[in-house]
Protein backbone atom coordinates (compact mmCIF):
# COMPACT_ATOMS: atom_id res chain seq x y z
CA UNK A 1 0.00 0.00 0.00
CA UNK A 2 2.92 2.34 0.73
CA UNK A 3 4.35 1.77 -2.74
CA UNK A 4 1.01 2.70 -4.30
CA UNK A 5 0.86 5.94 -2.33
CA UNK A 6 4.46 6.85 -3.16
CA UNK A 7 3.90 6.14 -6.85
CA UNK A 8 0.69 8.18 -6.92
CA UNK A 9 2.32 11.10 -5.13
CA UNK A 10 5.30 11.04 -7.47
CA UNK A 11 3.00 10.85 -10.47
CA UNK A 12 0.93 13.79 -9.28
CA UNK A 13 4.02 15.84 -8.41
CA UNK A 14 5.57 15.01 -11.77
CA UNK A 15 2.47 16.03 -13.69
CA UNK A 16 2.22 19.34 -11.84
CA UNK A 17 5.94 20.12 -12.17
CA UNK A 18 6.01 19.10 -15.83
CA UNK A 19 3.01 21.20 -16.72
CA UNK A 20 4.43 24.25 -14.95
CA UNK A 21 7.82 23.80 -16.63
CA UNK A 22 6.35 23.38 -20.11
CA UNK A 23 4.10 26.41 -19.66
CA UNK A 24 7.11 28.53 -18.63
CA UNK A 25 9.28 27.22 -21.47
CA UNK A 26 6.53 27.90 -23.99
CA UNK A 27 6.12 31.47 -22.72
CA UNK A 28 9.88 32.10 -22.99
CA UNK A 29 10.04 30.41 -26.43
CA UNK A 30 13.60 29.23 -25.95
CA UNK A 31 12.86 25.58 -26.80
CA UNK A 32 12.12 25.13 -30.48
CA UNK A 33 12.36 21.36 -30.80
CA UNK A 34 8.95 19.72 -30.31
CA UNK A 35 10.65 16.58 -29.01
CA UNK A 36 11.86 18.49 -25.95
CA UNK A 37 8.29 19.10 -24.82
CA UNK A 38 7.29 15.53 -25.69
CA UNK A 39 10.26 14.09 -23.79
CA UNK A 40 9.40 16.23 -20.79
CA UNK A 41 5.97 14.59 -20.84
CA UNK A 42 7.56 11.13 -20.95
CA UNK A 43 9.83 11.77 -17.99
CA UNK A 44 6.97 13.33 -16.05
CA UNK A 45 5.56 9.91 -15.15
CA UNK A 46 8.75 7.85 -15.47
CA UNK A 47 9.69 7.87 -11.74
CA UNK A 48 6.17 6.95 -10.64
CA UNK A 49 6.02 4.16 -13.23
CA UNK A 50 9.48 2.90 -12.32
CA UNK A 51 8.61 2.52 -8.63
CA UNK A 52 5.51 0.46 -9.39
CA UNK A 53 7.31 -1.44 -12.17
CA UNK A 54 10.31 -2.53 -10.09
CA UNK A 55 8.09 -3.80 -7.27
CA UNK A 56 6.63 -6.36 -9.68
CA UNK A 57 9.97 -8.18 -9.71
CA UNK A 58 10.61 -11.00 -7.21
CA UNK A 59 12.34 -9.93 -4.00
CA UNK A 60 14.85 -12.79 -3.85
CA UNK A 61 17.35 -13.76 -6.55
CA UNK A 62 16.41 -16.81 -8.57
CA UNK A 63 12.78 -16.72 -7.44
CA UNK A 64 10.20 -16.89 -10.17
CA UNK A 65 7.67 -14.07 -10.33
CA UNK A 66 4.03 -14.85 -9.74
CA UNK A 67 2.04 -15.36 -12.90
CA UNK A 68 -0.10 -12.25 -12.47
CA UNK A 69 2.68 -9.85 -11.51
CA UNK A 70 5.08 -11.35 -14.05
CA UNK A 71 2.56 -11.02 -16.85
CA UNK A 72 1.69 -7.47 -15.92
CA UNK A 73 5.41 -6.66 -15.65
CA UNK A 74 5.84 -7.71 -19.29
CA UNK A 75 2.66 -5.92 -20.36
CA UNK A 76 3.73 -2.75 -18.56
CA UNK A 77 7.13 -2.73 -20.25
CA UNK A 78 5.46 -3.38 -23.60
CA UNK A 79 2.95 -0.59 -23.02
CA UNK A 80 5.79 1.82 -22.19
CA UNK A 81 7.58 0.95 -25.43
CA UNK A 82 4.44 1.06 -27.56
CA UNK A 83 3.30 4.32 -25.98
CA UNK A 84 6.70 5.90 -26.55
CA UNK A 85 6.87 4.77 -30.16
CA UNK A 86 3.32 5.78 -31.08
CA UNK A 87 3.46 9.20 -29.45
CA UNK A 88 6.85 9.85 -31.04
CA UNK A 89 5.34 8.97 -34.42
CA UNK A 90 2.57 11.50 -33.76
CA UNK A 91 5.13 14.18 -32.88
CA UNK A 92 7.12 13.41 -36.04
CA UNK A 93 4.01 13.58 -38.21
CA UNK A 94 3.15 16.94 -36.66
CA UNK A 95 6.62 18.25 -37.57
CA UNK A 96 5.88 17.84 -41.26
CA UNK A 97 2.45 19.48 -41.07
CA UNK A 98 0.70 21.74 -38.62
CA UNK A 99 2.72 22.53 -35.50
CA UNK A 100 1.27 21.37 -32.20
CA UNK A 101 1.24 23.51 -29.08
CA UNK A 102 3.94 22.76 -26.47
CA UNK A 103 1.34 21.71 -23.88
CA UNK A 104 -0.19 19.30 -26.42
CA UNK A 105 3.24 17.81 -27.14
CA UNK A 106 3.83 17.44 -23.40
CA UNK A 107 0.42 15.78 -23.07
CA UNK A 108 1.35 13.27 -25.77
CA UNK A 109 4.42 12.33 -23.76
CA UNK A 110 2.35 11.87 -20.61
CA UNK A 111 -0.22 9.87 -22.56
CA UNK A 112 2.53 7.55 -23.76
CA UNK A 113 3.33 6.45 -20.20
CA UNK A 114 -0.13 6.37 -18.59
CA UNK A 115 -1.07 2.83 -19.79
CA UNK A 116 2.27 1.42 -18.61
CA UNK A 117 1.88 3.10 -15.23
CA UNK A 118 -1.68 1.87 -14.81
CA UNK A 119 -0.65 -1.72 -15.68
CA UNK A 120 2.23 -1.58 -13.20
CA UNK A 121 -0.08 -0.26 -10.48
CA UNK A 122 -2.62 -3.01 -11.20
CA UNK A 123 0.15 -5.60 -11.07
CA UNK A 124 1.35 -4.24 -7.76
CA UNK A 125 -2.17 -4.22 -6.34
CA UNK A 126 -2.82 -7.80 -7.43
CA UNK A 127 0.63 -9.09 -6.49
Secondary structure as UniProt FT lines:
FT   HELIX           2..28
FT   HELIX           34..54
FT   TURN            55..56
FT   TURN            61..62
FT   HELIX           67..96
FT   HELIX           102..126
//
